[in-house]
């Protein structure tokens, strides 16, 4: 299945269960936070099945937030990529990419 097909399947699933339109984007955000915690635990434990499940559950919640906010998630990803694609920086000791400050336009 393509991303769009899976996304639409998730939205239909959520509609059938009354999540969309009866939930709120804030409630789905909170659910995503819970799922992120579960993902964190799976990452710490190196539980591959839990990692896959956690990532999927977070994505379901984000798809629901996007649907409730009438936002195209693919557009959000494209917008973020366009913002970071030319970013320069370095990896710190903790494995986090630190972006290089941009010089102000003169």
C-alpha positions in Angstrom: 0.0 0.0 0.0 1.1 3.5 -0.7 1.3 6.2 2.1 -1.8 7.8 0.8 -3.8 4.6 0.8 -2.7 3.7 4.4 -3.4 7.3 5.6 -6.9 7.1 4.1 -7.5 3.6 5.7 -6.5 5.0 9.1 -8.8 8.0 8.6 -11.7 5.7 7.6 -10.9 3.4 10.6 -11.0 6.5 12.9 -14.3 7.7 11.4 -15.9 4.3 11.8 -15.0 4.3 15.5 -16.1 7.9 16.1 -12.6 9.2 16.7 -13.1 11.6 13.8 -15.1 13.9 14.3 -15.9 13.2 18.0 -12.4 13.5 19.3 -10.2 16.6 19.4 -6.8 17.3 18.1 -5.7 18.0 21.7 -7.0 14.6 22.8 -5.2 12.9 19.9 -2.0 14.8 20.7 -2.2 13.5 24.3 -2.7 10.0 22.9 0.3 10.5 20.7 2.3 11.5 23.9 1.2 8.3 25.6 2.3 6.3 22.5 5.7 8.2 22.4 6.2 7.1 26.0 5.6 3.5 25.0 8.0 3.9 22.0 10.6 5.3 24.4 10.3 2.2 26.6 10.6 0.0 23.6 13.7 1.9 22.4 15.4 1.6 25.8 14.6 -2.2 25.9 15.7 -2.6 22.2 12.3 -4.3 21.7 12.0 -4.2 17.9 8.3 -5.3 17.9 7.5 -2.6 20.4 9.4 0.0 18.4 7.4 -0.9 15.2 4.2 -0.8 17.2 5.1 2.4 18.9 6.0 4.2 15.7 2.8 3.0 14.0 0.7 4.1 16.9 2.2 7.6 17.0 1.6 7.9 13.2 -2.0 6.9 13.7 -2.4 9.7 16.3 -0.7 12.2 14.0 -2.9 11.2 11.1 -5.9 11.8 13.3 -4.6 15.2 14.4 -4.0 16.2 10.8 -7.5 15.0 9.8 -9.2 16.9 12.7 -7.2 20.0 11.8 -7.9 19.6 8.1 -4.2 19.6 7.4 -2.4 17.5 4.7 0.2 15.5 6.6 2.3 15.0 3.4 2.3 18.8 2.9 3.5 19.1 6.6 6.4 16.7 5.9 7.3 18.5 2.7 7.3 21.8 4.4 9.6 20.5 7.2 11.9 18.9 4.7 12.2 22.1 2.7 13.1 23.9 5.9 15.9 21.4 6.9 17.2 20.3 3.5 20.0 22.8 3.3 20.6 23.1 7.0 24.2 22.9 8.2 25.4 21.8 11.6 27.1 19.1 13.6 26.3 16.0 15.7 26.9 16.5 19.4 28.2 13.9 21.8 24.7 12.8 22.6 23.9 12.0 19.0 21.7 15.1 18.4 22.1 17.2 15.3 22.7 20.8 16.3 22.0 23.2 13.5 24.5 25.9 12.7 23.1 29.4 13.3 22.2 31.2 10.1 23.9 34.5 9.6 21.3 37.4 9.4 20.5 38.6 6.0 22.0 42.0 5.4 
